[in-house]
Amino acid sequence: MSALHEQPLAAADGHRWRQRLHRPEAPRAALLWLPAMGVAARNYDPLAQALAAGGIAVALHEWRGIGSSSLRAHRGCDWGYRALLEDDLPPAMAALRRAFAGLPVLIGGHSLGGQFSMLYAARRPGAVDGIALVGSGTPEPSGFAGAAGLGMPFALRLIPLIAAVRGHFPGRRFRFAGNEARGIMRDWARSGRERRYRAQGLDFDFDAAMGGLELPVLGLLLAEDAFAPRASLDNLLGRAPRAATQVETLDAAALGTRADHFAWMRQPEAVAARMLAWQRALRSGPAADTKTAGMRRP
């Protein structure tokens, strides 16, 4: 059994939100979970409940501009990667550490949340003990095949242009993301076009820092995921060549539902089981050469 609590949090710039905390009776580790772009934290309650049932306490972060966030993106209210990484994630992680002092701390996320998990770990070496990714990868065109690969360069230029003209990106209308700040879409598109991570207003070399990560990283690939195919995940994991990466593909039979970008969220038991097994293996010491096996293409 687990209990759900909401932690009111605030950033230094006045942004406020509520972090959803799923607390097991006897936690053995704590995880800060970062949602996909445009997805409210409450949508990951089933995943958090499944993980908490296995002993991992889960704090569901709320992105700025989504769900319980006090802000909404519009022409007069904008932010980018810097605000998420420097203003919002530190108090979220600090709250998790206060609640579960002394436990191993993990960070993980879905889609963009997976990218930010890597960026956070790179920005703050030693802050976490492992990274878990689900349906994640970079937006580089080389990560996509066929029509998607041909269309990505166009999308990476059009999306930030739409956001600049309208004052925000109306993602609901385009069935991609939520109503996003134009700064977020600018930084997201730049990471795909330039094949490197930058946060406007922050002088930090994320790619060099990721190159030094020596953490265990779990990458769960969804077999029918058009938004994060294997090559896209490889592009993300390739930025951390010294990490002990483990990659597993989950298909519809394993998930009990469609193996696409979002369906697993309603039936997350298989995803949670893989994450729990990975975390138990971390406690028992270094595994065999999972890095080489994980990066091999099926």
N, C-alpha and C positions, 0 to 999 in steps of 0.2 A: 504494500500500500504506500501511497505517497500523498503529500499535502500540497496544495497550490496556494502560493502567496504572491501578492503583487508588491514590488518594491518601488516606491516613488523615487525617481532619480532626476538629477538636474545637471546640466553642463554649465561651465563658467560663463557662457554667453547668454544664459537664461533659458535655453531650451529645456523642456521638461517632458518626461515620459514615465511609463510604468513598466518595469521589467518583471516578467512572469517567471516565478521560481517554483520548480517542481522538486520537492524535498522528500527523498526516501526516508524510511525509518532508520536505516543503517547505511548511510552513503559511504562508498569507498573511493569515489573520485567526483570531481565537479567539472561541468562542461558549460562554457559560454557558447550558445548557438546563435549564428547569424543568418537571418532569413535571406531568401532570394529578393532581387530587386522588385519593389512594389508589393511584397507579400507581408501582411500583418503577422505579428508574432503569434497571435492566438491560433493561427492555422497549423502551428507545429505542436500544439498541445498533445495530439495523439502520439507523436514521436517522443516527446518529453516524458509522457506517462509510461511508455514502453521502456525507455531507458531507466527511468526511476525505479520501475519494478525490478530491474536487474542491478540496482545499486548505484547508478550514476545520477547525481543531482544535476539538474539542468536549469540554467537561466536562459530564457528566451529573450534575446535583445529585440528592441523595437527601433527600426530605422527612423531617422529624422524625416518627418513629413508623412508617416504612415501610422495607421492605427491609433494608439494612445498618445502619439507625439503631439505636442502643443503647437507645432508648426505645420503649415501647408505651403507647398511651393507655388509661387506666383511671381510676377515681374518684380515686385518689391521685396520678395523674400527668396533668397537664393543661397545655395551652399554647394560645396563640392567634396571631393574625397578628403581634403584636409580636415574639414569639420567633423566628419564621421570618425576619422582615425585619431585626431588629436583632442576633440572636445567630448565626443559621445562614448567611444569604446573604453577609455580609461576609467571613468566612473562606473561603467557597467561591470568591468572586470574587478574593480576594487570592491564593489558590493558583493560579488560572488565570493571573493576571497574572505571577506569579513564573515559571511554566512557559513563558510566551510574551511575555516583556518586549519592548516596542517594537511589537507588532502591534496593529492595530485590534481593539477588543473589542466584541463584540455580546452582547446578552442576548435570550433568547427562551423561549417555552414553549407548552405545549399546555393548553388549557382553563384551569383555575385558574392553571397556570404562566404563561400569557399575561397574566393579570391581575397576577400578582406581578411579571412583567417590567416592566410599566408602573409599578407601585407603587415598585419598586426604583429605576427611573430617576428618578421624581419625588422620591424621598427623597434621592437623591444626584446632583444635577445635574452633568453632565460626566463621570460615571463610565463611560458606555458611548457607543459611536458609532452604535448603531442597535438597533432592537427588531424581532424576528420573532415573529409570532403564528400559531398553527395551531389551528383549531377553538376559538377563544376568544371570550369576550364576558361581559357582566355578567349576574347572575341577576335583574335587574329584570323584573317581570312584563310590562312594555311591550315587551320584546324577544321575546316568544313569542306565537304566534297560536293560535287555536282552543282546544282542551281544555287544552293546555299552558299557555297564557296564563291561563286561568281557574283552573288548579290551582296555579300558582306562589305566589300569596299564601297559600294554605293550607299548601303545603310549607315556605315560609319561616318559618312559625310552628311547624309541627309538628316539623320536624327538630331545631331547637335544644331544643325541649321534650323530645323523646325522649332526646337526649344528656344533658340535665340530670338526668332521672330515672334513667337507667341509669349515669351517670358517664362515658360516652363514646357516640359514635354508631356502632351496629353496621351500617356501610354494606354489608358483604357480604350481610347478611340482606335488606336492602332493594334490593340491586343498584344502589346509588348510592354511589360513593366506596368507601373502605376502612373500617377501624375507626378512626374519627377522634376526635381530642380535642374535648371539648365546647366549648372556647374557639374552636377553628377554625370549628365550625359556628355558633357565636354570631356571630362576626365576619362569616362568609360570608353568613348570613341577614340580618344588619343591612344589609349593603351592598345587598342586593336590596330590602328593605323601605323603607329611608330614601333610596335612590338616591344614596348618597355612601359613600366609603370611610373607615372608621375602624378603628384597631387599639386595642383596650382596653388601657389602661396606657401609651399613647404619645400625647402631645399634639402632633399634626402634622396639618395640613390637606392631605391627599393630593390632593383634587380641585383645590384652588387651585394646587398644585405641578404637577400634570399639565397644567393650563392653560398653563403656561409652557414646556412641552417643545417644543423645535424640532429634534427628531431625525427621521431617516427611520424609518418604521414600515411593515413588510410585514404584511398581514393575509391569510392563506390561509383561505378559506371552503370547507367541504366541503358539496357540494350537498344531501346528504340528512341533514345533521347536526341532529338534534332538540335536542341539548343546547346548540348554539351557532349558531342561525340568523342570517341577515343582520342583522336588527334588533338582536339581542343584541350582535353585533360592532360595529354602528354606535354603540350606546350606550357601548361602551368607547372606541372611537376618537374619539367626540364629546367626550370629556373632554380631548382633546389637540388643540384646533382649530388650533394653530400647527405641528403636526407635518406632515412631508411623507409623507402616508399613501398607500400603494399596496395595493389590494385585488384579489385574483384568486380566482375560484371554480373549484374542481376537481371535476369530475364523475367518474362511474364509468369512463367511457371514458378519461379522462386518467390516472386512478389505476391502472387495471387491477384494481380491486377495488371493493367497495361504498364509496360516498362518505359514510360515516357517521362517527361520532365517534372510533371506535377501529380500524376495519379497515385504514386507511392505514398504521398502525404496522408491520404485517407486510410491506407493500409500499410503502416510503417513497420510492422512487426519484423519482417525480414531484414530491413535496413537496420533496425535497432539491434537485432540478434548479431549481425556482422560487427557492429560497433562495439557491442558488449564483449564479444569474443576477442576482438582486437585489443580492447583495454585490459582484459584479463591477461592476455599474452604479454603486454607491456609490464605488468606486475611480476611476471615470472622470469623476466630477463630477456636479453636479446634473442630474437628468433634467428632461424637460418637466413640465408641470403635472400630476404624478401624483396630487396631493392631490385635486383636483376630480374627476378621472376615477375615482379609486379609491372615492370616497364616493358616486358615483352608483349608484343601485339598478338592477339588471338589469331 
